[in-house]
Amino acid sequence: MKTYHNRGLVSLTFLLLFSGMYAGNTPVPFVPMAGCALALESGRGNWQQKWGDMVAAAKKEGNLSVYTTANGADVRKTSAAFTEKYGIKVDVLSARGPELVQKMETQRSAGMNAVDVVIAGGTNLVFLMKPKGFLDKLEEILILPEVTDPKVWISGSLPYIDKDHYALNIVAAFTRPLIKNTTLVKEGEVNSYRALTNPRWKGKIVLNDPTIPGGGNSVLAFLASAWGVEGTREYLRQLMKQDLVVTRDPRQQVEWTARGKYEIGLGTNGEVVGEFIQLGAPIYPVIAAEGGEINSLTYGLGVVNKRPNPHAATVYANWVMSREGHAILAKNARLPGSRVDSPREGIPAIFYPQPGEKFYVATEESFKRQQELLKVAADVLGPILK
């Protein structure tokens, strides 16, 4: 094995709603619902006064700091629209989750409070930042009725990632973390994850390192949703016989698959895959029998406690989850938002399930499973990776 070190099934209600929202390629227009209108009217004076005071205080602060594991350029473009609307400057720092956590720990040990908002994947928010006490609960931070109304979310409720409500899904992307080079892999040759154990693919698979948080770890946790942890452990043992190539660089992984250096990419980053497909690369996700997963990728929202700009952070969080902010972020990130009125124009079709395609929804339990699968991967692959 070569190693390169560069960087429950959904409920029927959710399935029907999501599939109905995203069937076909035609953007679904947003139609205001009666309940939503009533929510906007009820307590109108209270929320408007609170929001007006919050915006005024935020403008006096004038600044905001955002840490992100997402594409920094896309978050900066989105934040520029926020600055244009409110006149509040936004500084964006992009890095891997563990690096951001280390930076926050160093700052706090020095008595510094330097970050207001975090946009990151669920694993980073729920299992790295939340346990260290870096985040605030979001109930008191969300003010706008168009955000707090459960009817505006495709899940029928606010899309909290964790049961304690410290993190929210900004996007709801359908991910298939198994891709193929379409010029080298014939139609029907790979239609499941188990097909990769066929000797035909020996030496032709590049895997994102599953011993660290990322695409490789996520795909194992997803498979454990279908097969159980022990079934996934055995699967990984079988894959080891295939002379796997392992990399920690998600872009390198997709590029190698696109260039034909390897024919199959396993545990790929959906955002990178979408970008390469739009550029015309000969790759495409495998429609696997095991299905796919709905998750936030690197776009979950957390608001930091002890933040230097508390009012600006509140305004930013509400704006990003509002119809306007959501649409801007979805367009810039080329990902589907978790709102029912999120636009589809310009977003690759790969991020929506096909009619009848099986999918799971990432939950706090699935993120816990990711932690368990990190240990499984280290146990199975560790001796070879060293």
C-alpha positions, -999 to +999 in steps of 0.1 A: +000+000+000+013+034-010+005+063+013+005+100+004+003+125+032-007+159+017-032+173+033-312+049+102-323+056+068-342+088+068-378+090+079-405+085+052-417+121+058-382+136+052-376+113+022-408+123+005-402+160+012-366+160+000-372+138-030-402+160-040-382+192-035-353+180-056-368+157-083-355+165-117-334+195-128-360+222-126-355+247-098-384+246-073-399+280-067-405+291-032-442+295-023-447+313+011-469+291+033-497+303+055-480+291+086-449+311+077-469+343+071-486+338+105-452+333+122-440+366+106-470+384+120-471+369+154-448+388+178-439+411+149-431+441+171-411+421+195-387+405+170-385+437+149-374+457+179-349+431+190-335+428+155-333+465+149-314+469+182-291+440+173-282+454+139-275+489+153-252+474+179-235+452+153-228+482+131-211+499+160-189+469+165-181+471+127-161+439+125-166+401+125-142+371+124-152+338+108-131+306+110-140+280+084-130+245+071-150+253+039-136+268+007-122+302+020-128+319-013-165+310-013-170+321+023-153+354+016-175+360-014-206+353+007-193+375+035-187+403+010-225+404+003-231+406+041-206+435+044-223+453+015-257+449+032-247+458+068-214+476+065-197+452+088-162+440+078-157+402+079-123+386+082-122+349+071-096+323+081-097+290+063-079+259+076-085+222+086-106+217+117-079+205+141-058+235+131-086+259+139-092+242+172-055+245+181-055+281+172-086+288+193-070+269+223-038+289+220-058+322+219-079+313+249-049+302+269-034+337+262-066+354+273-077+363+238-111+360+222-105+364+185-133+345+166-170+351+164-185+325+140-174+291+127-185+275+094-173+239+094-183+203+091-204+186+117-175+165+131-154+196+137-183+215+154-198+187+174-167+166+184-139+191+184-152+225+193-183+217+213-166+195+239-140+222+245-167+247+254-161+269+224-197+272+212-229+288+223-264+273+220-282+288+190-318+292+202-312+326+217-291+337+188-317+330+160-341+359+159-356+362+124-390+345+119-379+334+085-351+314+102-370+301+133-401+289+114-397+251+110-417+251+078-388+268+058-365+238+064-365+207+042-364+185+073-396+202+087-376+216+117-345+236+123-316+215+109-296+211+141-267+188+138-266+179+175-293+173+201-280+202+223-284+227+194-249+241+192-246+236+154-268+239+123-266+225+088-263+253+064-264+230+034-280+196+027-259+180+001-265+144-011-230+128-012-218+097-030-182+095-019-173+068-045-163+081-080-150+065-112-131+076-142-158+074-168-133+067-197-117+037-179-146+022-159-174+007-180-210+013-172-222-012-146-187-024-137-190-008-103-225-005-088-217-010-051-190-005-026-185-043-023-176-044-060-143-028-051-131-061-036-130-076-071-094-083-082-102-062-113-095-031-091-063-042-075-039-013-076-065+010-091-082+025-061-071+057-043-086+062-008-088+093+013-070+085+046-097+072+070-075+074+100-081+112+102-113+133+100-122+137+063-138+119+034-123+085+041-135+085+077-169+097+066-174+070+040-166+043+065-191+058+090-217+059+062-211+023+054-214+014+091-249+029+089-257+001+065-234-027+075-226-021+112-191-013+125-178-049+124-191-054+089-173-022+078-141-034+096-141-066+076-147-047+044-117-025+051-096-056+057-107-069+023-098-036+006-063-038+020-057-068-003-063-044-033-030-025-029-048+006-019-032+040-024-040+064+004-038+102+004-048+130+027-052+155-001-088+155-014-080+175-045-051+153-053-073+123-050-099+136-074-073+148-098-055+114-099-089+098-107-096+123-134-062+118-150-066+081-150-037+074-126-063+055-106-096+044-119-116+046-086-117+072-059-131+062-025-140+087+003-139+117-020-148+153-012-181+161-029-173+198-033-141+190-051-158+164-072-185+189-082-159+214-092-140+189-114-172+178-131-181+214-139-147+217-155-154+187-177-132+161-160-141+125-170-153+115-135-187+108-120-200+095-087-211+058-086-248+053-081-242+026-055-267+000-041-258+012-006-271+047-014-257+080-002-259+105+026-274+139+032-250+161+052-236+196+055-201+187+041-180+216+054-209+240+059-223+237+094-228+268+115-216+274+150-214+307+170-185+310+194-190+320+230-169+348+245-169+362+210-154+397+205-183+410+184-214+394+199-240+415+181-223+412+147-220+375+151-257+372+158-266+393+127-243+372+106-257+339+118-293+350+112-284+363+077-266+332+066-296+311+076-321+335+060-335+332+025-312+359+012-279+347+028-287+311+021-292+318-016-259+337-019-240+310-001-255+282-021-246+300-053-210+307-043-204+272-028-224+255-056-242+234-030-279+229-021-290+248+010-311+232+037-340+256+032-370+248+011-365+280-009-328+273-016-320+279-053-309+251-076-295+271-105-258+264-110-257+236-085-245+202-099-272+176-101-249+151-083-258+168-050-295+157-052-307+121-049-322+104-079-359+093-076-359+061-055-323+063-045-316+052-009-300+078+014-292+084+050-291+117+069-260+126+089-269+130+126-251+134+158-251+096+161-235+092+127-208+117+138-202+096+169-198+066+146-172+085+127-151+087+159-154+050+164-144+044+128-113+065+132-101+039+157-112+010+134-092+025+105-062+031+126-063-005+138-067-020+104-045+003+083-022+018+110+007-007+107+009-002+070+005+036+071+034+041+094 
